[in-house]
């Protein structure tokens, strides 16, 4: 069963309430998404650690309900 983009965003919003989140369905099949998550929670963390935090927020759904996720993470620009 595919995972709706709204569910991905809900899970990410729970983990990163301050985040700017953008989710795109890459193939129109509900299985292949690209997500951009910009959050202060990532400041000082390596890119690998940022991605681990996102995968943890998805609560084990990667590889199951959510087949593929192209992930971009970062911190808000200061200014």
PDB file of N, CA, C and O in Angstrom, chain B, residues numbered from 101:
ATOM      1  N   UNK B 101       0.849  -1.191   0.000  1.00  0.00           N
ATOM      2  CA  UNK B 101       0.000   0.000   0.000  1.00  0.00           C
ATOM      3  C   UNK B 101       0.887   1.245   0.000  1.00  0.00           C
ATOM      4  O   UNK B 101       1.709   1.410   0.902  1.00  0.00           O
ATOM      5  N   UNK B 102       0.740   2.110  -0.978  1.00  0.00           N
ATOM      6  CA  UNK B 102       1.544   3.329  -1.035  1.00  0.00           C
ATOM      7  C   UNK B 102       1.284   4.241   0.170  1.00  0.00           C
ATOM      8  O   UNK B 102       0.241   4.158   0.819  1.00  0.00           O
ATOM      9  N   UNK B 103       2.235   5.089   0.441  1.00  0.00           N
ATOM     10  CA  UNK B 103       2.137   6.035   1.550  1.00  0.00           C
ATOM     11  C   UNK B 103       1.856   7.420   0.987  1.00  0.00           C
ATOM     12  O   UNK B 103       2.640   7.921   0.181  1.00  0.00           O
ATOM     13  N   UNK B 104       0.765   8.048   1.388  1.00  0.00           N
ATOM     14  CA  UNK B 104       0.451   9.379   0.860  1.00  0.00           C
ATOM     15  C   UNK B 104       1.456  10.435   1.338  1.00  0.00           C
ATOM     16  O   UNK B 104       1.995  10.341   2.441  1.00  0.00           O
ATOM     17  N   UNK B 105       1.695  11.427   0.499  1.00  0.00           N
ATOM     18  CA  UNK B 105       2.609  12.516   0.843  1.00  0.00           C
ATOM     19  C   UNK B 105       2.179  13.205   2.133  1.00  0.00           C
ATOM     20  O   UNK B 105       3.024  13.646   2.912  1.00  0.00           O
ATOM     21  N   UNK B 106       0.880  13.300   2.365  1.00  0.00           N
ATOM     22  CA  UNK B 106       0.369  13.954   3.574  1.00  0.00           C
ATOM     23  C   UNK B 106       0.809  13.216   4.837  1.00  0.00           C
ATOM     24  O   UNK B 106       1.058  13.839   5.868  1.00  0.00           O
ATOM     25  N   UNK B 107       0.903  11.903   4.756  1.00  0.00           N
ATOM     26  CA  UNK B 107       1.348  11.101   5.899  1.00  0.00           C
ATOM     27  C   UNK B 107       2.840  11.318   6.149  1.00  0.00           C
ATOM     28  O   UNK B 107       3.268  11.415   7.299  1.00  0.00           O
ATOM     29  N   UNK B 108       3.619  11.392   5.094  1.00  0.00           N
ATOM     30  CA  UNK B 108       5.052  11.669   5.237  1.00  0.00           C
ATOM     31  C   UNK B 108       5.231  13.030   5.905  1.00  0.00           C
ATOM     32  O   UNK B 108       6.004  13.175   6.852  1.00  0.00           O
ATOM     33  N   UNK B 109       4.509  14.017   5.400  1.00  0.00           N
ATOM     34  CA  UNK B 109       4.624  15.364   5.967  1.00  0.00           C
ATOM     35  C   UNK B 109       4.177  15.391   7.421  1.00  0.00           C
ATOM     36  O   UNK B 109       4.802  16.069   8.236  1.00  0.00           O
ATOM     37  N   UNK B 110       3.128  14.685   7.766  1.00  0.00           N
ATOM     38  CA  UNK B 110       2.640  14.647   9.148  1.00  0.00           C
ATOM     39  C   UNK B 110       3.715  14.087  10.086  1.00  0.00           C
ATOM     40  O   UNK B 110       3.976  14.653  11.147  1.00  0.00           O
ATOM     41  N   UNK B 111       4.326  12.986   9.691  1.00  0.00           N
ATOM     42  CA  UNK B 111       5.368  12.369  10.517  1.00  0.00           C
ATOM     43  C   UNK B 111       6.584  13.300  10.669  1.00  0.00           C
ATOM     44  O   UNK B 111       7.143  13.433  11.758  1.00  0.00           O
ATOM     45  N   UNK B 112       6.973  13.928   9.576  1.00  0.00           N
ATOM     46  CA  UNK B 112       8.107  14.839   9.630  1.00  0.00           C
ATOM     47  C   UNK B 112       7.781  16.073  10.458  1.00  0.00           C
ATOM     48  O   UNK B 112       8.632  16.555  11.204  1.00  0.00           O
ATOM     49  N   UNK B 113       6.570  16.588  10.340  1.00  0.00           N
ATOM     50  CA  UNK B 113       6.153  17.767  11.103  1.00  0.00           C
ATOM     51  C   UNK B 113       6.133  17.466  12.604  1.00  0.00           C
ATOM     52  O   UNK B 113       6.473  18.328  13.414  1.00  0.00           O
ATOM     53  N   UNK B 114       5.736  16.244  12.974  1.00  0.00           N
ATOM     54  CA  UNK B 114       5.755  15.858  14.385  1.00  0.00           C
ATOM     55  C   UNK B 114       7.182  15.862  14.934  1.00  0.00           C
ATOM     56  O   UNK B 114       7.414  16.297  16.062  1.00  0.00           O
ATOM     57  N   UNK B 115       8.128  15.380  14.142  1.00  0.00           N
ATOM     58  CA  UNK B 115       9.522  15.297  14.583  1.00  0.00           C
ATOM     59  C   UNK B 115      10.247  16.640  14.493  1.00  0.00           C
ATOM     60  O   UNK B 115      11.128  16.934  15.300  1.00  0.00           O
ATOM     61  N   UNK B 116       9.870  17.447  13.510  1.00  0.00           N
ATOM     62  CA  UNK B 116      10.553  18.716  13.250  1.00  0.00           C
ATOM     63  C   UNK B 116       9.515  19.830  13.096  1.00  0.00           C
ATOM     64  O   UNK B 116       9.257  20.283  11.981  1.00  0.00           O
ATOM     65  N   UNK B 117       8.916  20.274  14.208  1.00  0.00           N
ATOM     66  CA  UNK B 117       7.807  21.243  14.121  1.00  0.00           C
ATOM     67  C   UNK B 117       8.183  22.568  13.466  1.00  0.00           C
ATOM     68  O   UNK B 117       7.318  23.252  12.919  1.00  0.00           O
ATOM     69  N   UNK B 118       9.467  22.940  13.513  1.00  0.00           N
ATOM     70  CA  UNK B 118       9.891  24.213  12.939  1.00  0.00           C
ATOM     71  C   UNK B 118      10.238  24.107  11.454  1.00  0.00           C
ATOM     72  O   UNK B 118      10.534  25.115  10.812  1.00  0.00           O
ATOM     73  N   UNK B 119      10.204  22.906  10.914  1.00  0.00           N
ATOM     74  CA  UNK B 119      10.779  22.649   9.592  1.00  0.00           C
ATOM     75  C   UNK B 119       9.984  23.253   8.445  1.00  0.00           C
ATOM     76  O   UNK B 119       8.762  23.391   8.488  1.00  0.00           O
ATOM     77  N   UNK B 120      10.748  23.605   7.419  1.00  0.00           N
ATOM     78  CA  UNK B 120      10.178  23.881   6.102  1.00  0.00           C
ATOM     79  C   UNK B 120      10.259  22.542   5.375  1.00  0.00           C
ATOM     80  O   UNK B 120      11.347  21.992   5.204  1.00  0.00           O
ATOM     81  N   UNK B 121       9.124  22.022   4.952  1.00  0.00           N
ATOM     82  CA  UNK B 121       9.062  20.686   4.347  1.00  0.00           C
ATOM     83  C   UNK B 121       8.434  20.781   2.965  1.00  0.00           C
ATOM     84  O   UNK B 121       7.383  21.397   2.787  1.00  0.00           O
ATOM     85  N   UNK B 122       9.083  20.173   2.004  1.00  0.00           N
ATOM     86  CA  UNK B 122       8.527  20.076   0.647  1.00  0.00           C
ATOM     87  C   UNK B 122       8.624  18.618   0.216  1.00  0.00           C
ATOM     88  O   UNK B 122       9.688  18.005   0.298  1.00  0.00           O
ATOM     89  N   UNK B 123       7.507  18.074  -0.242  1.00  0.00           N
ATOM     90  CA  UNK B 123       7.481  16.679  -0.691  1.00  0.00           C
ATOM     91  C   UNK B 123       6.940  16.635  -2.111  1.00  0.00           C
ATOM     92  O   UNK B 123       5.914  17.243  -2.419  1.00  0.00           O
ATOM     93  N   UNK B 124       7.645  15.907  -2.973  1.00  0.00           N
ATOM     94  CA  UNK B 124       7.205  15.744  -4.369  1.00  0.00           C
ATOM     95  C   UNK B 124       7.102  14.267  -4.683  1.00  0.00           C
ATOM     96  O   UNK B 124       7.992  13.486  -4.349  1.00  0.00           O
ATOM     97  N   UNK B 125       6.010  13.889  -5.328  1.00  0.00           N
ATOM     98  CA  UNK B 125       5.822  12.512  -5.798  1.00  0.00           C
ATOM     99  C   UNK B 125       6.531  12.409  -7.147  1.00  0.00           C
ATOM    100  O   UNK B 125       6.088  13.004  -8.129  1.00  0.00           O
ATOM    101  N   UNK B 126       7.616  11.664  -7.194  1.00  0.00           N
ATOM    102  CA  UNK B 126       8.466  11.634  -8.387  1.00  0.00           C
ATOM    103  C   UNK B 126       7.885  10.830  -9.536  1.00  0.00           C
ATOM    104  O   UNK B 126       8.115  11.157 -10.701  1.00  0.00           O
ATOM    105  N   UNK B 127       7.136   9.783  -9.221  1.00  0.00           N
ATOM    106  CA  UNK B 127       6.650   8.897 -10.285  1.00  0.00           C
ATOM    107  C   UNK B 127       5.128   8.873 -10.389  1.00  0.00           C
ATOM    108  O   UNK B 127       4.579   8.207 -11.267  1.00  0.00           O
ATOM    109  N   UNK B 128       4.441   9.593  -9.502  1.00  0.00           N
ATOM    110  CA  UNK B 128       2.983   9.592  -9.530  1.00  0.00           C
ATOM    111  C   UNK B 128       2.376   8.304  -9.005  1.00  0.00           C
ATOM    112  O   UNK B 128       1.188   8.046  -9.202  1.00  0.00           O
ATOM    113  N   UNK B 129       3.200   7.484  -8.328  1.00  0.00           N
ATOM    114  CA  UNK B 129       2.708   6.184  -7.872  1.00  0.00           C
ATOM    115  C   UNK B 129       2.581   6.082  -6.349  1.00  0.00           C
ATOM    116  O   UNK B 129       2.184   5.038  -5.832  1.00  0.00           O
ATOM    117  N   UNK B 130       2.916   7.160  -5.626  1.00  0.00           N
ATOM    118  CA  UNK B 130       2.827   7.126  -4.181  1.00  0.00           C
ATOM    119  C   UNK B 130       3.913   6.295  -3.525  1.00  0.00           C
ATOM    120  O   UNK B 130       3.846   6.043  -2.323  1.00  0.00           O
ATOM    121  N   UNK B 131       4.902   5.869  -4.274  1.00  0.00           N
ATOM    122  CA  UNK B 131       5.990   5.049  -3.742  1.00  0.00           C
ATOM    123  C   UNK B 131       7.360   5.720  -3.851  1.00  0.00           C
ATOM    124  O   UNK B 131       8.297   5.334  -3.151  1.00  0.00           O
ATOM    125  N   UNK B 132       7.478   6.703  -4.710  1.00  0.00           N
ATOM    126  CA  UNK B 132       8.777   7.329  -4.978  1.00  0.00           C
ATOM    127  C   UNK B 132       8.650   8.838  -4.766  1.00  0.00           C
ATOM    128  O   UNK B 132       8.011   9.539  -5.550  1.00  0.00           O
ATOM    129  N   UNK B 133       9.269   9.319  -3.693  1.00  0.00           N
ATOM    130  CA  UNK B 133       9.161  10.725  -3.331  1.00  0.00           C
ATOM    131  C   UNK B 133      10.523  11.378  -3.241  1.00  0.00           C
ATOM    132  O   UNK B 133      11.544  10.710  -3.078  1.00  0.00           O
ATOM    133  N   UNK B 134      10.520  12.692  -3.349  1.00  0.00           N
ATOM    134  CA  UNK B 134      11.661  13.521  -3.003  1.00  0.00           C
ATOM    135  C   UNK B 134      11.188  14.429  -1.875  1.00  0.00           C
ATOM    136  O   UNK B 134      10.103  15.006  -1.951  1.00  0.00           O
ATOM    137  N   UNK B 135      11.990  14.555  -0.843  1.00  0.00           N
ATOM    138  CA  UNK B 135      11.630  15.408   0.281  1.00  0.00           C
ATOM    139  C   UNK B 135      12.785  16.342   0.599  1.00  0.00           C
ATOM    140  O   UNK B 135      13.950  15.944   0.612  1.00  0.00           O
ATOM    141  N   UNK B 136      12.434  17.591   0.854  1.00  0.00           N
ATOM    142  CA  UNK B 136      13.381  18.580   1.363  1.00  0.00           C
ATOM    143  C   UNK B 136      12.913  18.965   2.748  1.00  0.00           C
ATOM    144  O   UNK B 136      11.763  19.362   2.937  1.00  0.00           O
ATOM    145  N   UNK B 137      13.810  18.847   3.720  1.00  0.00           N
ATOM    146  CA  UNK B 137      13.482  19.181   5.101  1.00  0.00           C
ATOM    147  C   UNK B 137      14.557  20.136   5.611  1.00  0.00           C
ATOM    148  O   UNK B 137      15.730  19.774   5.701  1.00  0.00           O
ATOM    149  N   UNK B 138      14.147  21.354   5.941  1.00  0.00           N
ATOM    150  CA  UNK B 138      15.057  22.373   6.463  1.00  0.00           C
ATOM    151  C   UNK B 138      14.634  22.652   7.901  1.00  0.00           C
ATOM    152  O   UNK B 138      13.526  23.124   8.158  1.00  0.00           O
ATOM    153  N   UNK B 139      15.538  22.350   8.836  1.00  0.00           N
ATOM    154  CA  UNK B 139      15.184  22.480  10.247  1.00  0.00           C
ATOM    155  C   UNK B 139      16.387  22.888  11.078  1.00  0.00           C
ATOM    156  O   UNK B 139      17.515  22.482  10.800  1.00  0.00           O
ATOM    157  N   UNK B 140      16.139  23.681  12.084  1.00  0.00           N
ATOM    158  CA  UNK B 140      17.163  24.068  13.045  1.00  0.00           C
ATOM    159  C   UNK B 140      17.707  22.841  13.779  1.00  0.00           C
ATOM    160  O   UNK B 140      18.841  22.861  14.257  1.00  0.00           O
ATOM    161  N   UNK B 141      16.911  21.778  13.872  1.00  0.00           N
ATOM    162  CA  UNK B 141      17.327  20.552  14.562  1.00  0.00           C
ATOM    163  C   UNK B 141      18.563  19.923  13.910  1.00  0.00           C
ATOM    164  O   UNK B 141      19.269  19.140  14.545  1.00  0.00           O
ATOM    165  N   UNK B 142      18.822  20.263  12.656  1.00  0.00           N
ATOM    166  CA  UNK B 142      19.952  19.681  11.938  1.00  0.00           C
ATOM    167  C   UNK B 142      21.259  20.449  12.139  1.00  0.00           C
ATOM    168  O   UNK B 142      22.323  19.978  11.738  1.00  0.00           O
ATOM    169  N   UNK B 143      21.183  21.624  12.755  1.00  0.00           N
ATOM    170  CA  UNK B 143      22.382  22.458  12.895  1.00  0.00           C
ATOM    171  C   UNK B 143      23.472  21.699  13.655  1.00  0.00           C
ATOM    172  O   UNK B 143      23.227  21.138  14.723  1.00  0.00           O
ATOM    173  N   UNK B 144      24.679  21.692  13.082  1.00  0.00           N
ATOM    174  CA  UNK B 144      25.817  21.044  13.712  1.00  0.00           C
ATOM    175  C   UNK B 144      25.888  19.539  13.489  1.00  0.00           C
ATOM    176  O   UNK B 144      26.818  18.881  13.955  1.00  0.00           O
ATOM    177  N   UNK B 145      24.903  18.994  12.774  1.00  0.00           N
ATOM    178  CA  UNK B 145      24.871  17.546  12.508  1.00  0.00           C
ATOM    179  C   UNK B 145      25.402  17.278  11.103  1.00  0.00           C
ATOM    180  O   UNK B 145      25.213  18.086  10.194  1.00  0.00           O
ATOM    181  N   UNK B 146      26.067  16.142  10.936  1.00  0.00           N
ATOM    182  CA  UNK B 146      26.528  15.753   9.602  1.00  0.00           C
ATOM    183  C   UNK B 146      25.322  15.431   8.719  1.00  0.00           C
ATOM    184  O   UNK B 146      24.221  15.187   9.212  1.00  0.00           O
ATOM    185  N   UNK B 147      25.547  15.435   7.435  1.00  0.00           N
ATOM    186  CA  UNK B 147      24.474  15.111   6.483  1.00  0.00           C
ATOM    187  C   UNK B 147      23.936  13.700   6.765  1.00  0.00           C
ATOM    188  O   UNK B 147      22.727  13.471   6.723  1.00  0.00           O
ATOM    189  N   UNK B 148      24.833  12.770   7.049  1.00  0.00           N
ATOM    190  CA  UNK B 148      24.405  11.398   7.354  1.00  0.00           C
ATOM    191  C   UNK B 148      23.499  11.394   8.589  1.00  0.00           C
ATOM    192  O   UNK B 148      22.456  10.740   8.590  1.00  0.00           O
ATOM    193  N   UNK B 149      23.892  12.120   9.635  1.00  0.00           N
ATOM    194  CA  UNK B 149      23.087  12.166  10.861  1.00  0.00           C
ATOM    195  C   UNK B 149      21.734  12.826  10.595  1.00  0.00           C
ATOM    196  O   UNK B 149      20.718  12.384  11.132  1.00  0.00           O
ATOM    197  N   UNK B 150      21.707  13.875   9.775  1.00  0.00           N
ATOM    198  CA  UNK B 150      20.444  14.531   9.418  1.00  0.00           C
ATOM    199  C   UNK B 150      19.497  13.535   8.755  1.00  0.00           C
ATOM    200  O   UNK B 150      18.312  13.479   9.084  1.00  0.00           O
ATOM    201  N   UNK B 151      20.023  12.756   7.825  1.00  0.00           N
ATOM    202  CA  UNK B 151      19.196  11.778   7.117  1.00  0.00           C
ATOM    203  C   UNK B 151      18.728  10.693   8.071  1.00  0.00           C
ATOM    204  O   UNK B 151      17.589  10.236   7.975  1.00  0.00           O
ATOM    205  N   UNK B 152      19.590  10.273   8.991  1.00  0.00           N
ATOM    206  CA  UNK B 152      19.178   9.282   9.989  1.00  0.00           C
ATOM    207  C   UNK B 152      18.023   9.813  10.834  1.00  0.00           C
ATOM    208  O   UNK B 152      17.103   9.070  11.175  1.00  0.00           O
ATOM    209  N   UNK B 153      18.075  11.087  11.165  1.00  0.00           N
ATOM    210  CA  UNK B 153      16.996  11.696  11.959  1.00  0.00           C
ATOM    211  C   UNK B 153      15.669  11.676  11.192  1.00  0.00           C
ATOM    212  O   UNK B 153      14.612  11.421  11.769  1.00  0.00           O
ATOM    213  N   UNK B 154      15.740  11.947   9.887  1.00  0.00           N
ATOM    214  CA  UNK B 154      14.528  11.913   9.063  1.00  0.00           C
ATOM    215  C   UNK B 154      13.989  10.485   8.979  1.00  0.00           C
ATOM    216  O   UNK B 154      12.787  10.266   9.134  1.00  0.00           O
ATOM    217  N   UNK B 155      14.870   9.513   8.736  1.00  0.00           N
ATOM    218  CA  UNK B 155      14.420   8.122   8.658  1.00  0.00           C
ATOM    219  C   UNK B 155      13.796   7.678   9.978  1.00  0.00           C
ATOM    220  O   UNK B 155      12.806   6.946   9.982  1.00  0.00           O
ATOM    221  N   UNK B 156      14.369   8.117  11.094  1.00  0.00           N
ATOM    222  CA  UNK B 156      13.797   7.781  12.405  1.00  0.00           C
ATOM    223  C   UNK B 156      12.400   8.384  12.547  1.00  0.00           C
ATOM    224  O   UNK B 156      11.504   7.757  13.112  1.00  0.00           O
ATOM    225  N   UNK B 157      12.219   9.590  12.038  1.00  0.00           N
ATOM    226  CA  UNK B 157      10.909  10.248  12.112  1.00  0.00           C
ATOM    227  C   UNK B 157       9.855   9.486  11.307  1.00  0.00           C
ATOM    228  O   UNK B 157       8.665   9.554  11.615  1.00  0.00           O
ATOM    229  N   UNK B 158      10.294   8.765  10.280  1.00  0.00           N
ATOM    230  CA  UNK B 158       9.350   8.007   9.444  1.00  0.00           C
ATOM    231  C   UNK B 158       8.973   6.668  10.075  1.00  0.00           C
ATOM    232  O   UNK B 158       8.220   5.893   9.486  1.00  0.00           O
ATOM    233  N   UNK B 159       9.487   6.402  11.254  1.00  0.00           N
ATOM    234  CA  UNK B 159       9.046   5.287  12.098  1.00  0.00           C
ATOM    235  C   UNK B 159       9.036   3.927  11.387  1.00  0.00           C
ATOM    236  O   UNK B 159       8.056   3.186  11.459  1.00  0.00           O
ATOM    237  N   UNK B 160      10.133   3.616  10.705  1.00  0.00           N
ATOM    238  CA  UNK B 160      10.276   2.297  10.098  1.00  0.00           C
ATOM    239  C   UNK B 160       9.506   2.072   8.811  1.00  0.00           C
ATOM    240  O   UNK B 160       9.445   0.945   8.320  1.00  0.00           O
ATOM    241  N   UNK B 161       8.922   3.113   8.259  1.00  0.00           N
ATOM    242  CA  UNK B 161       8.129   2.929   7.034  1.00  0.00           C
ATOM    243  C   UNK B 161       8.991   2.901   5.764  1.00  0.00           C
ATOM    244  O   UNK B 161       8.525   2.461   4.713  1.00  0.00           O
ATOM    245  N   UNK B 162      10.245   3.369   5.855  1.00  0.00           N
ATOM    246  CA  UNK B 162      11.136   3.313   4.692  1.00  0.00           C
ATOM    247  C   UNK B 162      11.359   1.865   4.297  1.00  0.00           C
ATOM    248  O   UNK B 162      11.621   1.013   5.147  1.00  0.00           O
ATOM    249  N   UNK B 163      11.253   1.590   3.003  1.00  0.00           N
ATOM    250  CA  UNK B 163      11.468   0.238   2.507  1.00  0.00           C
ATOM    251  C   UNK B 163      10.215  -0.616   2.549  1.00  0.00           C
ATOM    252  O   UNK B 163      10.171  -1.697   1.962  1.00  0.00           O
ATOM    253  N   UNK B 164       9.204  -0.134   3.239  1.00  0.00           N
ATOM    254  CA  UNK B 164       7.933  -0.855   3.300  1.00  0.00           C
ATOM    255  C   UNK B 164       6.879  -0.053   2.559  1.00  0.00           C
ATOM    256  O   UNK B 164       6.788  -0.110   1.333  1.00  0.00           O
ATOM    257  N   UNK B 165       6.080   0.700   3.317  1.00  0.00           N
ATOM    258  CA  UNK B 165       5.059   1.561   2.709  1.00  0.00           C
ATOM    259  C   UNK B 165       5.687   2.614   1.803  1.00  0.00           C
ATOM    260  O   UNK B 165       5.110   3.007   0.788  1.00  0.00           O
ATOM    261  N   UNK B 166       6.864   3.054   2.184  1.00  0.00           N
ATOM    262  CA  UNK B 166       7.571   4.091   1.436  1.00  0.00           C
ATOM    263  C   UNK B 166       8.773   3.443   0.763  1.00  0.00           C
ATOM    264  O   UNK B 166       9.770   3.124   1.410  1.00  0.00           O
ATOM    265  N   UNK B 167       8.660   3.256  -0.543  1.00  0.00           N
ATOM    266  CA  UNK B 167       9.676   2.502  -1.280  1.00  0.00           C
ATOM    267  C   UNK B 167      10.969   3.291  -1.471  1.00  0.00           C
ATOM    268  O   UNK B 167      12.056   2.763  -1.235  1.00  0.00           O
ATOM    269  N   UNK B 168      10.863   4.545  -1.894  1.00  0.00           N
ATOM    270  CA  UNK B 168      12.059   5.329  -2.184  1.00  0.00           C
ATOM    271  C   UNK B 168      11.844   6.788  -1.797  1.00  0.00           C
ATOM    272  O   UNK B 168      10.784   7.364  -2.040  1.00  0.00           O
ATOM    273  N   UNK B 169      12.878   7.371  -1.188  1.00  0.00           N
ATOM    274  CA  UNK B 169      12.813   8.764  -0.774  1.00  0.00           C
ATOM    275  C   UNK B 169      14.151   9.426  -1.085  1.00  0.00           C
ATOM    276  O   UNK B 169      15.168   9.114  -0.464  1.00  0.00           O
ATOM    277  N   UNK B 170      14.141  10.338  -2.046  1.00  0.00           N
ATOM    278  CA  UNK B 170      15.322  11.154  -2.328  1.00  0.00           C
ATOM    279  C   UNK B 170      15.285  12.309  -1.339  1.00  0.00           C
ATOM    280  O   UNK B 170      14.337  13.095  -1.329  1.00  0.00           O
ATOM    281  N   UNK B 171      16.310  12.410  -0.514  1.00  0.00           N
ATOM    282  CA  UNK B 171      16.259  13.301   0.632  1.00  0.00           C
ATOM    283  C   UNK B 171      17.272  14.426   0.527  1.00  0.00           C
ATOM    284  O   UNK B 171      18.442  14.205   0.218  1.00  0.00           O
ATOM    285  N   UNK B 172      16.801  15.635   0.790  1.00  0.00           N
ATOM    286  CA  UNK B 172      17.658  16.814   0.919  1.00  0.00           C
ATOM    287  C   UNK B 172      17.358  17.416   2.276  1.00  0.00           C
ATOM    288  O   UNK B 172      16.202  17.694   2.595  1.00  0.00           O
ATOM    289  N   UNK B 173      18.399  17.618   3.079  1.00  0.00           N
ATOM    290  CA  UNK B 173      18.216  18.215   4.396  1.00  0.00           C
ATOM    291  C   UNK B 173      19.160  19.398   4.547  1.00  0.00           C
ATOM    292  O   UNK B 173      20.149  19.520   3.823  1.00  0.00           O
ATOM    293  N   UNK B 174      18.840  20.264   5.495  1.00  0.00           N
ATOM    294  CA  UNK B 174      19.711  21.400   5.766  1.00  0.00           C
ATOM    295  C   UNK B 174      19.165  22.234   6.900  1.00  0.00           C
ATOM    296  O   UNK B 174      18.127  21.923   7.484  1.00  0.00           O
ATOM    297  N   UNK B 175      19.881  23.295   7.201  1.00  0.00           N
ATOM    298  CA  UNK B 175      19.470  24.218   8.254  1.00  0.00           C
ATOM    299  C   UNK B 175      19.016  25.526   7.604  1.00  0.00           C
ATOM    300  O   UNK B 175      19.423  25.843   6.486  1.00  0.00           O
ATOM    301  N   UNK B 176      18.176  26.276   8.304  1.00  0.00           N
ATOM    302  CA  UNK B 176      17.739  27.568   7.754  1.00  0.00           C
ATOM    303  C   UNK B 176      18.938  28.513   7.579  1.00  0.00           C
ATOM    304  O   UNK B 176      19.891  28.486   8.358  1.00  0.00           O
ATOM    305  N   UNK B 177      18.863  29.328   6.559  1.00  0.00           N
ATOM    306  CA  UNK B 177      19.915  30.316   6.344  1.00  0.00           C
ATOM    307  C   UNK B 177      19.786  31.381   7.415  1.00  0.00           C
ATOM    308  O   UNK B 177      18.687  31.802   7.775  1.00  0.00           O
ATOM    309  N   UNK B 178      20.934  31.807   7.914  1.00  0.00           N
ATOM    310  CA  UNK B 178      20.923  32.876   8.907  1.00  0.00           C
ATOM    311  C   UNK B 178      20.834  34.208   8.184  1.00  0.00           C
ATOM    312  O   UNK B 178      21.347  34.382   7.078  1.00  0.00           O
ATOM    313  N   UNK B 179      20.169  35.132   8.843  1.00  0.00           N
ATOM    314  CA  UNK B 179      20.091  36.423   8.181  1.00  0.00           C
ATOM    315  C   UNK B 179      18.933  37.127   8.603  1.00  0.00           C
ATOM    316  O   UNK B 179      18.692  38.247   8.151  1.00  0.00           O
TER     317      UNK B 179
END
